[in-house]
Amino acid sequence: MDDPVKNALRLTDASYAKLSGEIERNKKTARTEMIRVGISAEIVNGNSPLVTEAIVTYCQMKMGRPDYYERYKEAWEYMIDSIRKSQSKFISQEVKNDSTE
Protein backbone atom coordinates (compact mmCIF):
# COMPACT_ATOMS: atom_id res chain seq x y z
CA MET A 1 0.00 0.00 0.00
CA ASP A 2 1.30 3.43 -0.89
CA ASP A 3 2.19 5.90 1.80
CA PRO A 4 -0.23 8.86 1.63
CA VAL A 5 2.66 11.21 2.48
CA LYS A 6 4.63 9.90 -0.49
CA ASN A 7 1.65 10.59 -2.72
CA ALA A 8 0.98 14.04 -1.26
CA LEU A 9 4.60 15.10 -1.69
CA ARG A 10 4.59 13.54 -5.16
CA LEU A 11 7.76 11.59 -4.56
CA THR A 12 9.21 8.95 -6.82
CA ASP A 13 10.15 5.61 -5.29
CA ALA A 14 13.83 6.64 -5.35
CA SER A 15 13.15 9.98 -3.65
CA TYR A 16 10.91 8.31 -1.11
CA ALA A 17 13.63 5.80 -0.28
CA LYS A 18 16.09 8.62 0.36
CA LEU A 19 13.63 10.63 2.46
CA SER A 20 11.88 7.81 4.32
CA GLY A 21 13.73 8.48 7.58
CA GLU A 22 12.75 12.14 7.57
CA ILE A 23 9.17 11.26 6.61
CA GLU A 24 8.84 8.76 9.45
CA ARG A 25 10.31 11.28 11.90
CA ASN A 26 7.79 13.91 10.77
CA LYS A 27 4.90 11.44 11.10
CA LYS A 28 6.00 10.60 14.64
CA THR A 29 6.37 14.29 15.47
CA ALA A 30 2.88 15.02 14.11
CA ARG A 31 1.38 12.28 16.30
CA THR A 32 3.29 13.51 19.34
CA GLU A 33 2.15 17.07 18.72
CA MET A 34 -1.48 15.96 18.46
CA ILE A 35 -1.21 14.22 21.82
CA ARG A 36 0.55 17.26 23.30
CA VAL A 37 -2.37 19.55 22.39
CA GLY A 38 -4.86 17.23 24.05
CA ILE A 39 -6.02 14.72 21.46
CA SER A 40 -6.22 11.29 23.03
CA ALA A 41 -3.57 8.77 22.10
CA GLU A 42 -6.38 6.35 21.25
CA ILE A 43 -7.53 8.66 18.45
CA VAL A 44 -4.04 9.61 17.31
CA ASN A 45 -2.88 6.01 17.07
CA GLY A 46 -6.13 4.72 15.57
CA ASN A 47 -6.91 4.40 11.90
CA SER A 48 -9.00 7.52 11.31
CA PRO A 49 -8.73 9.14 7.90
CA LEU A 50 -8.93 12.53 9.63
CA VAL A 51 -5.79 11.80 11.63
CA THR A 52 -4.07 10.44 8.51
CA GLU A 53 -4.94 13.63 6.63
CA ALA A 54 -3.63 15.78 9.50
CA ILE A 55 -0.34 13.83 9.48
CA VAL A 56 -0.06 14.25 5.70
CA THR A 57 -0.66 17.99 6.07
CA TYR A 58 2.00 18.21 8.79
CA CYS A 59 4.50 16.48 6.50
CA GLN A 60 3.58 18.79 3.64
CA MET A 61 4.13 21.75 5.96
CA LYS A 62 7.57 20.47 6.94
CA MET A 63 8.72 19.02 3.62
CA GLY A 64 6.60 20.61 0.91
CA ARG A 65 6.98 23.77 -1.07
CA PRO A 66 8.37 26.59 1.09
CA ASP A 67 5.97 29.10 -0.48
CA TYR A 68 3.03 26.98 0.77
CA TYR A 69 4.30 26.67 4.36
CA GLU A 70 1.79 29.14 5.84
CA ARG A 71 -1.13 27.48 4.05
CA TYR A 72 -0.17 24.04 5.32
CA LYS A 73 0.46 25.41 8.81
CA GLU A 74 -2.98 27.00 8.94
CA ALA A 75 -4.59 23.79 7.67
CA TRP A 76 -2.64 21.68 10.20
CA GLU A 77 -3.66 23.93 13.10
CA TYR A 78 -7.30 23.90 11.98
CA MET A 79 -7.33 20.11 11.65
CA ILE A 80 -5.82 19.35 15.03
CA ASP A 81 -8.04 21.95 16.74
CA SER A 82 -11.13 20.43 15.11
CA ILE A 83 -10.15 16.88 16.07
CA ARG A 84 -9.38 18.00 19.63
CA LYS A 85 -12.72 19.80 20.01
CA SER A 86 -14.74 16.90 18.61
CA GLN A 87 -12.90 13.97 20.11
CA SER A 88 -15.76 12.89 22.39
CA LYS A 89 -17.95 12.46 19.28
CA PHE A 90 -14.99 10.96 17.49
CA ILE A 91 -14.48 8.25 20.13
CA SER A 92 -18.18 7.39 20.33
CA GLN A 93 -18.29 7.05 16.51
CA GLU A 94 -15.25 4.74 16.57
CA VAL A 95 -16.90 2.59 19.27
CA LYS A 96 -20.11 2.49 17.23
CA ASN A 97 -18.20 1.41 14.11
CA ASP A 98 -16.32 -1.30 16.03
CA SER A 99 -19.53 -2.77 17.43
CA THR A 100 -21.13 -3.10 13.97
CA GLU A 101 -18.24 -5.03 12.44
C-alpha positions as CSV (number, residue, x, y, z in Angstrom):
1,M,0.0,0.0,0.0
2,D,1.3,3.4,-0.9
3,D,2.2,5.9,1.8
4,P,-0.2,8.9,1.6
5,V,2.7,11.2,2.5
6,K,4.6,9.9,-0.5
7,N,1.7,10.6,-2.7
8,A,1.0,14.0,-1.3
9,L,4.6,15.1,-1.7
10,R,4.6,13.5,-5.2
11,L,7.8,11.6,-4.6
12,T,9.2,8.9,-6.8
13,D,10.2,5.6,-5.3
14,A,13.8,6.6,-5.3
15,S,13.2,10.0,-3.7
16,Y,10.9,8.3,-1.1
17,A,13.6,5.8,-0.3
18,K,16.1,8.6,0.4
19,L,13.6,10.6,2.5
20,S,11.9,7.8,4.3
21,G,13.7,8.5,7.6
22,E,12.7,12.1,7.6
23,I,9.2,11.3,6.6
24,E,8.8,8.8,9.4
25,R,10.3,11.3,11.9
26,N,7.8,13.9,10.8
27,K,4.9,11.4,11.1
28,K,6.0,10.6,14.6
29,T,6.4,14.3,15.5
30,A,2.9,15.0,14.1
31,R,1.4,12.3,16.3
32,T,3.3,13.5,19.3
33,E,2.1,17.1,18.7
34,M,-1.5,16.0,18.5
35,I,-1.2,14.2,21.8
36,R,0.6,17.3,23.3
37,V,-2.4,19.5,22.4
38,G,-4.9,17.2,24.0
39,I,-6.0,14.7,21.5
40,S,-6.2,11.3,23.0
41,A,-3.6,8.8,22.1
42,E,-6.4,6.4,21.2
43,I,-7.5,8.7,18.5
44,V,-4.0,9.6,17.3
45,N,-2.9,6.0,17.1
46,G,-6.1,4.7,15.6
47,N,-6.9,4.4,11.9
48,S,-9.0,7.5,11.3
49,P,-8.7,9.1,7.9
50,L,-8.9,12.5,9.6
51,V,-5.8,11.8,11.6
52,T,-4.1,10.4,8.5
53,E,-4.9,13.6,6.6
54,A,-3.6,15.8,9.5
55,I,-0.3,13.8,9.5
56,V,-0.1,14.3,5.7
57,T,-0.7,18.0,6.1
58,Y,2.0,18.2,8.8
59,C,4.5,16.5,6.5
60,Q,3.6,18.8,3.6
61,M,4.1,21.8,6.0
62,K,7.6,20.5,6.9
63,M,8.7,19.0,3.6
64,G,6.6,20.6,0.9
65,R,7.0,23.8,-1.1
66,P,8.4,26.6,1.1
67,D,6.0,29.1,-0.5
68,Y,3.0,27.0,0.8
69,Y,4.3,26.7,4.4
70,E,1.8,29.1,5.8
71,R,-1.1,27.5,4.0
72,Y,-0.2,24.0,5.3
73,K,0.5,25.4,8.8
74,E,-3.0,27.0,8.9
75,A,-4.6,23.8,7.7
76,W,-2.6,21.7,10.2
77,E,-3.7,23.9,13.1
78,Y,-7.3,23.9,12.0
79,M,-7.3,20.1,11.6
80,I,-5.8,19.4,15.0
81,D,-8.0,22.0,16.7
82,S,-11.1,20.4,15.1
83,I,-10.1,16.9,16.1
84,R,-9.4,18.0,19.6
85,K,-12.7,19.8,20.0
86,S,-14.7,16.9,18.6
87,Q,-12.9,14.0,20.1
88,S,-15.8,12.9,22.4
89,K,-17.9,12.5,19.3
90,F,-15.0,11.0,17.5
91,I,-14.5,8.2,20.1
92,S,-18.2,7.4,20.3
93,Q,-18.3,7.0,16.5
94,E,-15.2,4.7,16.6
95,V,-16.9,2.6,19.3
96,K,-20.1,2.5,17.2
97,N,-18.2,1.4,14.1
98,D,-16.3,-1.3,16.0
99,S,-19.5,-2.8,17.4
100,T,-21.1,-3.1,14.0
101,E,-18.2,-5.0,12.4
